[in-house]
Amino acid sequence: MQPIRSVRFLARQGDFNQMASNNLAHCNQALYPVHGRGTYVIPGAVINYRVEDIYSRPWAAIWEQYFEQGMQRPPKQEDDLFNFK
């Protein structure tokens, strides 16, 4: 067996400053959090979707909302390793 080798040759069309950018890649989101689980949604389907703050921890907010209902956080320990003063 030999490893697969994929070679792609692209013809040079000009210098970077002379040619228009060639952006062919465009991604459409297909996975949405529906009831806390990543679910494929077909185009045109209407779903309730809340845009999370990406700078906090959106995965933690979804987990707490759908999977930790009725749970409480443990009490904070004074001798906790990460309890800096």
N, C-alpha and C positions, 0 to 999 in steps of 0.2 A: 504494500500500500504506500501511496505517496500523498503528501499533503496537497490540498487543492490550492492552486495559484490562480488568482483572478487579476488580470491585467487590463487596465482601461487607458486608452490613449485619447487624449483630448487635443484637438488642433488649436494652436494659438491663433487668436483672431486679432490681436493688437495689444498695446500696452494698457495697463490698468487705468490710466488717466484718459485714454481715448475711447474706451468701450463702455457701454452701459452695463450696469451690474446684471448678472444672470442668476436671479434667485428663483429656482424652480421648486424648492421645497416649501410646502405649506401644510401645517398640521391643524387638524380639527379635533377638538376634544370629543371623545366618545365615551369616556368613563366619567360618571358623576356619582357623588355620594347620595344614594337613595336609601333612606332609613339607616344611615350609618355604614352602609356597605357599598363598595365600588361596583357600579352596575352599568353595563352597556346600554346606552339609550339610542334608539334609532332616530335619524334626522326627522324633524317635524313633530316629535313627541313633546308634550308639555309636561314639565315636572316642576315641583316646588324646589327651588335651589337657593341656598343662602351662600353668598360669597364670604368666605372666611378671611380673616386678617392673616396674610401669609407671614407676617413678621412675628406673630405670637406662635402658638403651636396649634394649628388647625386640626391636626390628627387627634390631639389630646382633647380638644373641645368636642369633636364628633364622638369620641369614645365616651367621654363623660355624659354627653347628652343621651346617647342611645344604649349604652351598655353598663353604666354605673349608676342607674337610677336606684335611689334608696340607700346607697352606700355612703359611708362617711370616711373622711381622711383620718389617719391615726393621729393621736395627740402628739404635739411636738415635744421631743425629748430635749432636755437641757444639755445633756452630754452628747448630743448629736455631733458627728464628725464634721458636718458641713454647717454647723450653727456658729458662724463667726461673729465675734463681738468687736 
